[in-house]
C-alpha cells in the first residue's frame, strides 16, 4: 500500500473508533493529524477543536492545530495557538518560528522579526541556526551550509525552514525551491515531513 492508502485506512479505523466512543480526545487528535497529512485542513481543525472541547487542558499542546491554522490562512488564530503553546514549552524554536510565520502573513516579516521571542536551550542543534536565520543573524546559505554534509533529517529541516523563511519574505520562487526539495526527501516518520509535502500540495507546487 502507498502512503495515501495507508492514511485512508487509518482514517477509517479512527472514525470507526470514534463512532463507537466519541469521547476520546486523543483519538480526535490522531484523526486530525491524519486528516492534515491527507491535506484536509478544515477537517483536521474540526477534530483538534473536538479534542479541546472534551479536554480543555489540551489547549497549550495543540501545536498541530497551529500548523493547520497556517494552512487555513487563519493566521491570527495561529499566533494565539503558538503563544499559548509557548507558555508550557518556552524552549521550542519551532513553535516560536511558526508564531513568526503567522505574524509575517498577518503583517510583514519585519514586524515578525521585531517581535521574535527569545528562545534558549532547544536541544536540537539544527534549530539553533534556523532561529538565527529568522532573527536576522545569518542568511539562508549559512543555514544550508551547516547541514550540507549532515544526515538527511538535518538537511530536511534546513530546507524546510529556509523555504518557510522565503515564504514569509514573499519570495515564492525560492520558497518553492526549498520546500519542494524538503518534500522530495519523503520524511514520512516525522510529522514535519508531512508538513513539507502538504505545503507543496496545497500550493500546487507538486504539479509540473
N, CA, C and O of each residue as an XYZ file, in Angstrom:
832
protein
N       0.838     -1.205      0.000
C       0.000      0.000      0.000
C       0.879      1.264      0.000
O       1.923      1.302      0.652
N       0.444      2.289     -0.736
C       1.186      3.536     -0.698
C       0.775      4.343      0.527
O      -0.135      3.963      1.263
N       1.459      5.458      0.731
C       1.228      6.223      1.952
C      -0.193      6.780      2.024
O      -0.786      6.812      3.102
N      -0.738      7.213      0.907
C      -2.102      7.744      0.914
C      -3.101      6.653      1.289
O      -4.016      6.883      2.080
N      -2.919      5.471      0.721
C      -3.812      4.361      1.045
C      -3.721      4.006      2.523
O      -4.732      3.704      3.158
N      -2.520      4.041      3.066
C      -2.342      3.757      4.494
C      -3.047      4.812      5.350
O      -3.663      4.488      6.366
N      -2.951      6.059      4.934
C      -3.622      7.123      5.676
C      -5.138      6.986      5.595
O      -5.836      7.184      6.589
N      -5.641      6.651      4.424
C      -7.088      6.457      4.268
C      -7.575      5.304      5.133
O      -8.653      5.374      5.723
N      -6.779      4.248      5.205
C      -7.135      3.111      6.049
C      -7.144      3.512      7.525
O      -8.038      3.136      8.282
N      -6.125      4.287      7.915
C      -6.063      4.758      9.304
C      -7.248      5.656      9.621
O      -7.805      5.588     10.717
N      -7.633      6.492      8.673
C      -8.769      7.387      8.866
C     -10.050      6.601      9.105
O     -10.844      6.950      9.979
N     -10.249      5.556      8.341
C     -11.441      4.722      8.513
C     -11.429      4.035      9.874
O     -12.458      3.949     10.544
N     -10.261      3.549     10.275
C     -10.145      2.873     11.573
C     -10.460      3.840     12.712
O     -11.204      3.499     13.631
N      -9.894      5.047     12.650
C     -10.112      6.034     13.705
C     -11.564      6.500     13.743
O     -12.116      6.748     14.815
N     -12.170      6.615     12.578
C     -13.579      7.021     12.527
C     -14.470      5.954     13.143
O     -15.409      6.272     13.873
N     -14.183      4.692     12.853
C     -14.959      3.599     13.476
C     -14.820      3.650     14.988
O     -15.791      3.458     15.719
N     -13.607      3.910     15.449
C     -13.348      4.003     16.884
C     -14.190      5.117     17.501
O     -14.802      4.929     18.552
N     -14.218      6.280     16.842
C     -14.966      7.416     17.378
C     -16.473      7.230     17.241
O     -17.238      7.767     18.041
N     -16.895      6.489     16.253
C     -18.320      6.174     16.141
C     -18.784      5.331     17.331
O     -19.918      5.448     17.794
N     -17.881      4.484     17.807
C     -18.185      3.630     18.953
C     -18.083      4.394     20.266
O     -18.910      4.228     21.163
N     -17.051      5.236     20.365
C     -16.824      6.020     21.581
C     -16.367      7.420     21.187
O     -15.180      7.632     20.942
N     -17.280      8.370     21.123
C     -16.941      9.718     20.657
C     -16.345     10.632     21.723
O     -16.289     11.848     21.541
N     -15.905     10.056     22.822
C     -15.395     10.866     23.932
C     -13.913     10.607     24.185
O     -13.480     10.531     25.335
N     -13.140     10.472     23.115
C     -11.723     10.167     23.224
C     -10.900     11.292     22.581
O     -10.645     11.249     21.378
N     -10.482     12.294     23.359
C      -9.774     13.436     22.767
C      -8.493     13.044     22.039
O      -8.175     13.624     21.001
N      -7.758     12.079     22.561
C      -6.511     11.683     21.904
C      -6.770     11.055     20.533
O      -5.961     11.188     19.616
N      -7.892     10.381     20.411
C      -8.229      9.788     19.117
C      -8.608     10.883     18.121
O      -8.285     10.790     16.937
N      -9.293     11.917     18.606
C      -9.600     13.045     17.726
C      -8.308     13.711     17.245
O      -8.201     14.100     16.082
N      -7.335     13.840     18.142
C      -6.060     14.430     17.733
C      -5.389     13.552     16.684
O      -4.876     14.050     15.682
N      -5.396     12.263     16.918
C      -4.774     11.355     15.948
C      -5.489     11.430     14.601
O      -4.845     11.432     13.552
N      -6.815     11.491     14.633
C      -7.536     11.583     13.365
C      -7.302     12.950     12.713
O      -7.195     13.051     11.490
N      -7.225     13.991     13.533
C      -6.925     15.311     12.986
C      -5.584     15.346     12.287
O      -5.450     15.953     11.224
N      -4.586     14.700     12.876
C      -3.276     14.627     12.244
C      -3.343     13.836     10.935
O      -2.658     14.165      9.967
N      -4.153     12.818     10.916
C      -4.315     12.024      9.694
C      -4.997     12.850      8.612
O      -4.582     12.826      7.453
N      -6.042     13.580      8.987
C      -6.689     14.483      8.027
C      -5.675     15.484      7.462
O      -5.648     15.749      6.260
N      -4.851     16.028      8.348
C      -3.856     17.013      7.908
C      -2.904     16.401      6.883
O      -2.633     17.006      5.846
N      -2.404     15.219      7.169
C      -1.481     14.564      6.249
C      -2.100     14.341      4.879
O      -1.403     14.316      3.865
N      -3.430     14.179      4.862
C      -4.143     13.999      3.600
C      -4.488     15.335      2.941
O      -5.062     15.367      1.852
N      -4.132     16.436      3.607
C      -4.405     17.757      3.058
C      -5.798     18.272      3.322
O      -6.219     19.251      2.707
N      -6.534     17.627      4.236
C      -7.891     18.044      4.585
C      -7.815     18.943      5.828
O      -8.012     18.488      6.955
N      -7.530     20.202      5.598
C      -7.180     21.098      6.695
C      -8.385     21.442      7.573
O      -8.278     21.429      8.800
N      -9.524     21.747      6.959
C     -10.715     22.105      7.751
C     -11.133     20.952      8.650
O     -11.492     21.160      9.809
N     -11.087     19.741      8.120
C     -11.461     18.567      8.910
C     -10.471     18.343     10.058
O     -10.859     17.938     11.154
N      -9.201     18.609      9.792
C      -8.192     18.468     10.840
C      -8.478     19.436     11.985
O      -8.471     19.049     13.153
N      -8.729     20.693     11.640
C      -9.008     21.694     12.675
C     -10.251     21.311     13.469
O     -10.276     21.466     14.690
N     -11.275     20.815     12.793
C     -12.505     20.416     13.487
C     -12.220     19.328     14.520
O     -12.779     19.346     15.616
N     -11.353     18.385     14.170
C     -11.035     17.321     15.127
C     -10.194     17.845     16.288
O     -10.399     17.427     17.428
N      -9.263     18.742     16.025
C      -8.487     19.326     17.121
C      -9.406     20.134     18.038
O      -9.223     20.142     19.256
N     -10.391     20.810     17.452
C     -11.361     21.551     18.266
C     -12.181     20.607     19.144
O     -12.458     20.912     20.304
N     -12.565     19.464     18.587
C     -13.330     18.492     19.374
C     -12.501     17.965     20.538
O     -13.013     17.793     21.644
N     -11.234     17.713     20.291
C     -10.350     17.244     21.367
C     -10.274     18.286     22.477
O     -10.351     17.953     23.660
N     -10.122     19.548     22.087
C     -10.048     20.627     23.073
C     -11.360     20.746     23.856
O     -11.349     20.964     25.068
N     -12.478     20.603     23.161
C     -13.782     20.686     23.833
C     -13.920     19.586     24.888
O     -14.457     19.820     25.971
N     -13.434     18.395     24.566
C     -13.524     17.277     25.504
C     -12.543     17.427     26.664
O     -12.816     16.976     27.776
N     -11.393     18.066     26.397
C     -10.387     18.227     27.438
C      -9.681     19.571     27.251
O      -8.656     19.633     26.573
N     -10.210     20.643     27.839
C      -9.629     21.975     27.657
C      -8.171     22.080     28.099
O      -7.463     22.990     27.667
N      -7.717     21.178     28.941
C      -6.317     21.214     29.368
C      -5.351     20.935     28.216
O      -4.149     21.172     28.339
N      -5.874     20.435     27.105
C      -5.024     20.130     25.950
C      -4.636     21.375     25.158
O      -3.727     21.311     24.330
N      -5.292     22.490     25.389
C      -5.108     23.666     24.535
C      -3.647     24.027     24.286
O      -3.284     24.230     23.127
N      -2.778     24.121     25.310
C      -1.394     24.523     25.032
C      -0.537     23.429     24.392
O       0.654     23.632     24.159
N      -1.128     22.293     24.111
C      -0.385     21.198     23.486
C      -0.872     20.917     22.063
O      -0.424     19.962     21.427
N      -1.784     21.748     21.569
C      -2.353     21.522     20.241
C      -1.554     22.268     19.166
O      -2.112     23.027     18.373
N      -0.231     22.033     19.158
C       0.611     22.667     18.140
C       0.214     22.231     16.727
O       0.401     22.970     15.761
N      -0.334     21.021     16.627
C      -0.781     20.568     15.301
C      -1.885     21.475     14.755
O      -1.961     21.711     13.549
N      -2.735     21.979     15.645
C      -3.789     22.895     15.206
C      -3.179     24.209     14.740
O      -3.664     24.819     13.787
N      -2.112     24.649     15.412
C      -1.444     25.862     14.966
C      -0.937     25.741     13.537
O      -1.072     26.672     12.743
N      -0.354     24.592     13.210
C       0.107     24.361     11.839
C      -1.069     24.374     10.869
O      -0.987     24.957      9.788
N      -2.155     23.729     11.262
C      -3.342     23.692     10.401
C      -3.917     25.092     10.203
O      -4.368     25.424      9.107
N      -3.907     25.911     11.248
C      -4.374     27.287     11.107
C      -3.577     28.020     10.026
O      -4.141     28.780      9.240
N      -2.265     27.787      9.992
C      -1.430     28.459      8.987
C      -1.915     28.124      7.583
O      -2.037     29.006      6.733
N      -2.190     26.851      7.346
C      -2.602     26.439      6.004
C      -4.058     26.771      5.709
O      -4.471     26.793      4.550
N      -4.826     27.024      6.743
C      -6.196     27.518      6.562
C      -6.220     29.040      6.415
O      -7.284     29.635      6.245
N      -5.054     29.660      6.480
C      -4.897     31.111      6.410
C      -5.590     31.809      7.591
O      -6.011     32.961      7.491
N      -5.694     31.091      8.690
C      -6.231     31.663      9.925
C      -5.040     32.093     10.778
O      -4.775     31.518     11.833
N      -4.337     33.105     10.307
C      -3.039     33.451     10.881
C      -3.149     34.023     12.295
O      -2.296     33.747     13.138
N      -4.183     34.811     12.562
C      -4.346     35.343     13.916
C      -4.578     34.210     14.910
O      -4.039     34.234     16.017
N      -5.382     33.215     14.519
C      -5.590     32.047     15.381
C      -4.286     31.277     15.560
O      -4.020     30.742     16.636
N      -3.474     31.220     14.507
C      -2.179     30.547     14.609
C      -1.271     31.235     15.613
O      -0.634     30.574     16.433
N      -1.208     32.556     15.553
C      -0.386     33.305     16.517
C      -0.826     32.976     17.936
O       0.006     32.694     18.798
N      -2.135     33.012     18.179
C      -2.655     32.734     19.525
C      -2.310     31.324     19.977
O      -1.921     31.114     21.126
N      -2.454     30.345     19.063
C      -2.162     28.960     19.432
C      -0.703     28.801     19.838
O      -0.405     28.185     20.861
N       0.203     29.352     19.044
C       1.618     29.166     19.357
C       2.029     29.956     20.591
O       2.929     29.533     21.316
N       1.399     31.080     20.842
C       1.704     31.815     22.067
C       1.267     31.018     23.290
O       1.975     30.987     24.297
N       0.105     30.374     23.209
C      -0.343     29.526     24.316
C       0.587     28.326     24.469
O       0.945     27.948     25.584
N       0.974     27.732     23.343
C       1.890     26.590     23.392
C       3.182     26.945     24.116
O       3.704     26.156     24.905
N       3.692     28.143     23.838
C       4.982     28.544     24.403
C       4.911     28.822     25.898
O       5.951     28.964     26.540
N       3.716     28.903     26.466
C       3.613     29.050     27.915
C       4.012     27.769     28.632
O       4.370     27.804     29.810
N       3.954     26.629     27.928
C       4.337     25.362     28.545
C       5.620     24.795     27.941
O       6.155     23.805     28.439
N       6.116     25.417     26.871
C       7.335     24.919     26.227
C       8.118     26.097     25.668
O       8.125     26.337     24.460
N       8.771     26.822     26.550
C       9.462     28.048     26.157
C      10.764     27.793     25.402
O      11.376     28.728     24.885
N      11.187     26.541     25.336
C      12.460     26.233     24.694
C      12.279     25.639     23.302
O      13.199     25.014     22.775
N      11.123     25.821     22.710
C      10.841     25.216     21.408
C      10.982     26.262     20.308
O      10.131     27.138     20.158
N      12.056     26.163     19.548
C      12.302     27.121     18.470
C      11.254     26.985     17.384
O      10.835     27.986     16.802
N      10.819     25.754     17.097
C       9.850     25.578     16.014
C       8.560     26.343     16.288
O       8.042     27.025     15.403
N       8.045     26.235     17.493
C       6.791     26.937     17.782
C       6.992     28.452     17.730
O       6.095     29.185     17.314
N       8.158     28.915     18.150
C       8.475     30.332     18.060
C       8.524     30.779     16.608
O       8.026     31.849     16.259
N       9.131     29.949     15.762
C       9.231     30.268     14.344
C       7.851     30.249     13.675
O       7.564     31.100     12.832
N       7.003     29.293     14.039
C       5.664     29.252     13.436
C       4.833     30.452     13.878
O       4.013     30.949     13.105
N       5.027     30.915     15.083
C       4.375     32.169     15.503
C       4.843     33.301     14.589
O       4.033     34.107     14.131
N       6.135     33.361     14.329
C       6.717     34.345     13.405
C       6.071     34.231     12.028
O       5.683     35.238     11.436
N       5.956     32.997     11.515
C       5.414     32.791     10.176
C       3.978     33.297     10.076
O       3.597     33.904      9.075
N       3.188     33.047     11.110
C       1.808     33.549     11.109
C       1.798     35.074     11.177
O       1.016     35.716     10.477
N       2.649     35.654     12.002
C       2.707     37.114     12.102
C       3.157     37.738     10.795
O       2.661     38.792     10.398
N       4.105     37.082     10.123
C       4.603     37.614      8.851
C       3.499     37.674      7.808
O       3.457     38.601      6.999
N       2.603     36.688      7.823
C       1.496     36.695      6.875
C       0.449     37.733      7.266
O      -0.185     38.334      6.398
N       0.265     37.947      8.566
C      -0.690     38.954      9.022
C      -0.204     40.368      8.742
O      -0.983     41.236      8.348
N       1.082     40.590      8.949
C       1.649     41.930      8.820
C       2.819     41.918      7.842
O       2.640     42.177      6.652
N       4.006     41.620      8.337
C       5.180     41.554      7.472
C       6.276     40.777      8.188
O       6.222     40.580      9.402
N       7.270     40.338      7.421
C       8.394     39.624      8.026
C       9.156     40.541      8.977
O       9.658     40.090     10.006
N       9.242     41.814      8.641
C       9.957     42.753      9.505
C       9.279     42.875     10.865
O       9.944     42.866     11.901
N       7.959     42.987     10.855
C       7.213     43.064     12.121
C       7.400     41.769     12.914
O       7.600     41.797     14.129
N       7.333     40.637     12.215
C       7.507     39.345     12.889
C       8.894     39.233     13.497
O       9.056     38.723     14.605
N       9.898     39.713     12.762
C      11.279     39.631     13.264
C      11.452     40.502     14.500
O      12.119     40.109     15.457
N      10.855     41.670     14.474
C      10.964     42.565     15.634
C      10.287     41.969     16.862
O      10.669     42.273     17.992
N       9.279     41.119     16.645
C       8.566     40.507     17.762
C       8.987     39.078     18.053
O       8.326     38.385     18.826
N      10.086     38.625     17.439
C      10.537     37.246     17.649
C      10.899     37.023     19.112
O      11.693     37.766     19.690
N      10.311     35.997     19.695
C      10.545     35.724     21.108
C      11.903     35.072     21.323
O      12.342     34.276     20.493
N      12.578     35.399     22.425
C      13.861     34.754     22.709
C      13.657     33.296     23.104
O      12.710     32.959     23.816
N      14.553     32.441     22.634
C      14.498     31.014     22.962
C      15.902     30.560     23.315
O      16.864     30.888     22.620
N      16.013     29.818     24.376
C      17.297     29.254     24.776
C      17.121     27.776     25.077
O      16.053     27.319     25.482
N      18.200     27.052     24.865
C      18.290     25.657     25.300
C      17.418     24.681     24.519
O      17.075     23.621     25.042
N      17.048     25.011     23.277
C      16.448     23.986     22.431
C      17.532     22.945     22.187
O      18.636     23.283     21.759
N      17.223     21.693     22.455
C      18.243     20.641     22.447
C      18.688     20.219     21.053
O      19.645     19.454     20.928
N      18.019     20.696     19.994
C      18.317     20.261     18.632
C      19.264     21.256     17.954
O      18.869     22.393     17.695
N      20.497     20.854     17.663
C      21.463     21.783     17.073
C      20.975     22.434     15.789
O      21.241     23.614     15.557
N      20.259     21.680     14.943
C      19.805     22.240     13.673
C      18.910     23.450     13.893
O      18.907     24.370     13.075
N      18.153     23.465     14.983
C      17.206     24.545     15.207
C      17.895     25.845     15.601
O      17.339     26.925     15.399
N      19.087     25.756     16.154
C      19.811     26.966     16.535
C      20.107     27.856     15.342
O      19.920     29.070     15.412
N      20.562     27.268     14.256
C      20.850     28.037     13.052
C      19.565     28.548     12.406
O      19.541     29.645     11.847
N      18.521     27.769     12.481
C      17.234     28.220     11.936
C      16.732     29.436     12.710
O      16.199     30.375     12.118
N      16.900     29.421     14.024
C      16.498     30.579     14.817
C      17.295     31.814     14.397
O      16.740     32.905     14.263
N      18.604     31.633     14.191
C      19.437     32.767     13.765
C      18.946     33.347     12.446
O      18.955     34.563     12.251
N      18.517     32.472     11.541
C      18.002     32.936     10.255
C      16.793     33.846     10.453
O      16.741     34.944      9.899
N      15.832     33.395     11.234
C      14.619     34.178     11.432
C      14.868     35.430     12.273
O      14.125     36.408     12.180
N      15.912     35.392     13.086
C      16.265     36.564     13.890
C      17.058     37.587     13.078
O      17.334     38.683     13.567
N      17.424     37.242     11.847
C      18.197     38.147     11.013
C      19.680     38.133     11.319
O      20.397     39.073     10.978
N      20.153     37.054     11.972
C      21.559     36.981     12.384
C      22.423     36.209     11.399
O      23.643     36.165     11.559
N      21.822     35.601     10.387
C      22.579     34.908      9.344
C      21.686     34.820      8.111
O      20.504     35.160      8.172
N      22.246     34.365      6.997
C      21.436     34.217      5.789
C      21.116     32.751      5.541
O      21.622     31.867      6.232
N      20.273     32.503      4.550
C      19.814     31.142      4.279
C      20.962     30.227      3.886
O      20.996     29.066      4.296
N      21.897     30.732      3.101
C      23.022     29.903      2.669
C      23.847     29.426      3.866
O      24.374     28.313      3.853
N      23.957     30.255      4.888
C      24.690     29.848      6.090
C      24.007     28.674      6.774
O      24.676     27.764      7.264
N      22.679     28.691      6.810
C      21.929     27.585      7.412
C      22.156     26.310      6.614
O      22.487     25.269      7.181
N      21.981     26.390      5.304
C      22.112     25.197      4.463
C      23.533     24.655      4.492
O      23.737     23.443      4.421
N      24.517     25.541      4.595
C      25.920     25.110      4.618
C      26.231     24.280      5.857
O      27.089     23.398      5.814
N      25.546     24.552      6.951
C      25.797     23.820      8.192
C      25.458     22.338      8.056
O      26.027     21.502      8.758
N      24.532     22.014      7.155
C      23.999     20.652      7.103
C      24.190     19.989      5.748
O      23.590     18.952      5.465
N      25.036     20.598      4.906
C      25.241     20.054      3.564
C      25.808     18.639      3.622
O      25.483     17.802      2.780
N      26.644     18.373      4.602
C      27.255     17.051      4.737
C      26.682     16.275      5.918
O      27.245     15.264      6.338
N      25.573     16.746      6.442
C      24.952     16.082      7.600
C      23.974     15.022      7.117
O      23.879     14.746      5.921
N      23.254     14.436      8.053
C      22.277     13.419      7.713
C      21.063     14.008      7.030
O      20.864     15.223      7.010
N      20.250     13.119      6.466
C      19.100     13.566      5.700
C      18.131     14.390      6.540
O      17.574     15.378      6.063
N      17.932     13.982      7.787
C      16.952     14.694      8.617
C      17.392     16.131      8.870
O      16.569     17.045      8.825
N      18.670     16.341      9.133
C      19.167     17.699      9.330
C      19.021     18.508      8.048
O      18.629     19.674      8.083
N      19.339     17.883      6.912
C      19.174     18.575      5.636
C      17.703     18.920      5.398
O      17.376     20.001      4.909
N      16.835     17.992      5.749
C      15.398     18.237      5.584
C      14.959     19.475      6.355
O      14.309     20.361      5.800
N      15.315     19.533      7.635
C      14.872     20.671      8.442
C      15.452     21.976      7.916
O      14.775     23.004      7.914
N      16.695     21.937      7.474
C      17.293     23.134      6.896
C      16.511     23.615      5.686
O      16.188     24.799      5.586
N      16.202     22.706      4.763
C      15.484     23.090      3.550
C      14.047     23.536      3.852
O      13.562     24.511      3.278
N      13.375     22.819      4.751
C      12.001     23.192      5.083
C      11.933     24.609      5.622
O      11.142     25.423      5.145
N      12.764     24.906      6.617
C      12.645     26.204      7.264
C      13.241     27.332      6.434
O      12.810     28.477      6.565
N      14.207     27.042      5.596
C      14.651     28.057      4.646
C      13.517     28.377      3.670
O      13.290     29.541      3.339
N      12.806     27.342      3.213
C      11.663     27.576      2.344
C      10.579     28.397      3.016
O      10.017     29.306      2.406
N      10.285     28.085      4.261
C       9.273     28.836      5.005
C       9.730     30.278      5.244
O       8.926     31.210      5.211
N      11.014     30.441      5.482
C      11.573     31.794      5.643
C      11.322     32.618      4.384
O      10.915     33.777      4.464
N      11.567     32.018      3.229
C      11.360     32.757      1.983
C       9.875     33.006      1.720
O       9.518     34.015      1.113
N       9.008     32.095      2.171
C       7.578     32.361      2.028
C       7.191     33.588      2.848
O       6.410     34.422      2.389
N       7.731     33.701      4.051
C       7.468     34.873      4.884
C       7.987     36.145      4.227
O       7.426     37.225      4.409
N       9.066     36.002      3.461
C       9.656     37.149      2.767
C       8.956     37.445      1.445
O       9.359     38.352      0.717
N       7.908     36.683      1.132
C       7.155     36.837     -0.116
C       8.012     36.527     -1.351
O       7.802     37.091     -2.425
N       8.968     35.632     -1.178
C       9.832     35.205     -2.289
C       9.385     33.808     -2.706
O       9.989     32.815     -2.299
N       8.329     33.727     -3.519
C       7.744     32.437     -3.854
C       8.691     31.506     -4.608
O       8.715     30.315     -4.300
N       9.472     31.984     -5.580
C      10.360     31.047     -6.293
C      11.319     30.303     -5.365
O      11.499     29.092     -5.496
N      11.927     31.021     -4.434
C      12.857     30.331     -3.533
C      12.121     29.523     -2.470
O      12.611     28.478     -2.043
N      10.953     29.991     -2.037
C      10.141     29.177     -1.126
C       9.811     27.849     -1.791
O       9.960     26.787     -1.188
N       9.372     27.919     -3.014
C       9.022     26.705     -3.763
C      10.238     25.795     -3.931
O      10.139     24.581     -3.756
N      11.366     26.378     -4.267
C      12.583     25.584     -4.483
C      12.937     24.749     -3.263
O      13.156     23.543     -3.372
N      12.993     25.388     -2.108
C      13.493     24.689     -0.922
C      12.449     23.779     -0.285
O      12.787     22.704      0.210
N      11.197     24.194     -0.292
C      10.171     23.317      0.276
C       9.962     22.102     -0.615
O       9.707     21.006     -0.116
N      10.067     22.280     -1.921
C       9.973     21.138     -2.825
C      11.109     20.159     -2.578
O      10.904     18.946     -2.607
N      12.294     20.677     -2.336
C      13.427     19.799     -2.020
C      13.199     19.065     -0.700
O      13.531     17.886     -0.575
N      12.634     19.765      0.282
C      12.336     19.123      1.564
C      11.284     18.033      1.385
O      11.431     16.931      1.915
N      10.224     18.337      0.639
C       9.155     17.364      0.421
C       9.672     16.127     -0.303
O       9.230     15.012     -0.029
N      10.607     16.325     -1.223
C      11.142     15.210     -2.008
C      11.906     14.210     -1.157
O      12.109     13.070     -1.574
N      12.330     14.620      0.028
C      13.054     13.708      0.912
C      12.130     12.665      1.540
O      12.595     11.645      2.051
N      10.813     12.923      1.500
C       9.817     11.942      1.951
C      10.096     11.443      3.374
O      10.210     10.240      3.606
N      10.203     12.369      4.307
C      10.439     12.016      5.711
C       9.086     11.669      6.332
O       8.487     12.491      7.026
N       8.616     10.468      6.084
C       7.244     10.108      6.474
C       7.133      9.661      7.925
O       6.025      9.473      8.425
N       8.264      9.486      8.612
C       8.208      9.096     10.015
C       8.276     10.311     10.940
O       8.438     10.164     12.151
N       8.152     11.503     10.374
C       8.216     12.751     11.132
C       7.054     13.627     10.658
O       6.885     13.831      9.456
N       6.260     14.141     11.587
C       5.108     14.962     11.206
C       5.514     16.140     10.334
O       4.775     16.532      9.431
N       6.690     16.707     10.602
C       7.133     17.840      9.800
C       7.442     17.426      8.365
O       7.361     18.244      7.449
N       7.792     16.164      8.168
C       7.953     15.670      6.812
C       6.643     15.768      6.047
O       6.625     16.106      4.863
N       5.562     15.473      6.728
C       4.239     15.598      6.114
C       3.879     17.061      5.907
O       3.214     17.398      4.927
N       4.305     17.936      6.811
C       4.050     19.363      6.632
C       4.644     19.839      5.309
O       4.001     20.583      4.568
N       5.864     19.414      5.014
C       6.505     19.807      3.751
C       5.705     19.317      2.556
O       5.501     20.059      1.595
N       5.249     18.064      2.613
C       4.501     17.510      1.487
C       3.132     18.165      1.343
O       2.678     18.427      0.229
N       2.475     18.430      2.470
C       1.176     19.103      2.431
C       1.347     20.528      1.891
O       0.553     20.990      1.073
N       2.376     21.202      2.352
C       2.657     22.557      1.887
C       2.820     22.557      0.368
O       2.207     23.366     -0.328
N       3.634     21.663     -0.130
C       3.868     21.563     -1.568
C       2.562     21.307     -2.326
O       2.305     21.909     -3.369
N       1.757     20.414     -1.788
C       0.498     20.058     -2.453
C      -0.493     21.217     -2.449
O      -1.106     21.515     -3.474
N      -0.652     21.871     -1.295
C      -1.635     22.946     -1.193
C      -1.250     24.166     -2.027
O      -2.117     24.941     -2.431
N       0.035     24.337     -2.282
C       0.496     25.442     -3.125
C       0.519     25.043     -4.603
O       0.883     25.848     -5.460
N       0.129     23.798     -4.898
C       0.191     23.257     -6.270
C       1.613     23.210     -6.804
O       1.824     23.293     -8.014
N       2.582     23.078     -5.919
C       3.977     23.018     -6.336
C       4.383     21.593     -6.725
O       5.493     21.372     -7.208
N       3.488     20.638     -6.514
C       3.791     19.262     -6.898
C       3.304     18.971     -8.313
O       3.369     17.833     -8.779
N       2.816     20.010     -8.994
C       2.365     19.849    -10.371
C       3.391     20.481    -11.305
O       3.825     21.614    -11.094
N       3.763     19.756    -12.314
C       4.778     20.260    -13.246
C       4.100     21.018    -14.386
O       4.777     21.524    -15.280
